[in-house]
Amino acid sequence: MAEQSGLLDDPGSRAKIAAAREQLVDGFDDEQACATFSDLLELQGLPDDSHQTVNIVPSREDPQAVSGQSCIAGTYTSVALHSDSLEDLDAAGVRVLTALTAATGGR
């Protein structure tokens, strides 16, 4: 699936995915897991060393939830806001980011 998306057209991106696949076989420690999470966020277009993301699920065209994930210091955290009527997606994103920040102790 990643190959079909075009995300792996860049040799650096391909190398990061190959390293993540190898670690999946060998196992991750907490810090390696968060480093791989950060690499995956970078592949999605976020800046290097990003440690959190907020996404509209499944899409802005058909929003059913806003989810946020982070991986900081070996701890993965996920929060979500589900609603039958998500109208102000930007405000919902801010709410999820605020909840994610609170859940991670402000990190």
N, C-alpha and C positions, 0 to 999 in steps of 0.2 A: 504494500500500500504506500509506504513512504517513497519507494522508488517511482511509483506512478505519479506522485504529487509534484515531482520536480524539486523537492527539498534536498535531494542528494546529488544534484547536478554539480555542486561545489565539492572539490576534493577534500577540503577540510571538514565539511559536513559528513561526507562519507566515512572519513576516518573516525569521527566522533561516534557515529552509529556503530561502526565495527567494534570500537572499544567498548561501547555499552553492551553490545551483544556478547562479547567475550566475558565481561564482568557478570552478566546474567548467568552464565554457565559456572563461573568460578565463585560467585557470591560477592556481595557488596558489604563493606562496613558502612556505618551511618554517614560518615563524611563523604565516602565515594558515592553513596546513593544521592546525596544532595548535590554533589558536583555533576552527576549525570542528569539530575532534574534540571539544573541550570543550563546544561548543554542542550537539552531538549527545548527549553524555553527560547534559547538563542536560535535554534533551528526554526522556531515559529516566528522569528523576527524581533524578539525582544533583545535589549542590549546585553552585551557580555556580562556575566556574573549576576544576572537577574536571579532572584530567589523567590519571586511570587508572581502569580498571574490571576487575572479575573476574566472570565469568559461568559458569553451569553450562550445558553444551551437550548435547543440545538443550533439556533442561528438568530440573527437580528430580525429576519423576516418572519420567524415563527418562535418568538421567545417563550419558553416555558419555565426557565430558571436562570439564575445568575450564580455561577460558582467561582470560588476562589481557592487557590492552593498555594502553599508555600513549603519550602524545605530549608530550614535554618538550623545550623549546628546539629545536624543529624536527626532533626525532628520534622516529620511531615505533618502538615495540618491542612484540613480541607473544610470549607464552610459553603453553604448553599442557601439561596433564597428561592423558594418555589412559590408560584402564584398563578392563578388562572387568568389574571389580568395584569401582566407586566407592561405598563404603559411608558413610564419614564425610565428607560434603560440606563441612562447615565446616572440618575439618582440611585437606582438599584445597584449599579456598580460601585458607587461610593459607599453605600450601606454595607455591601459585601466586603469591600476593602477595609472598612472600619472594623467590622466584625473579625476579619482575618488578623488585622493588626492587634486587636484586643486579645484574640486567642493565642497569639504568639508572644504575648507580653510586651508588645510595642516594638518588636524587632523588625 
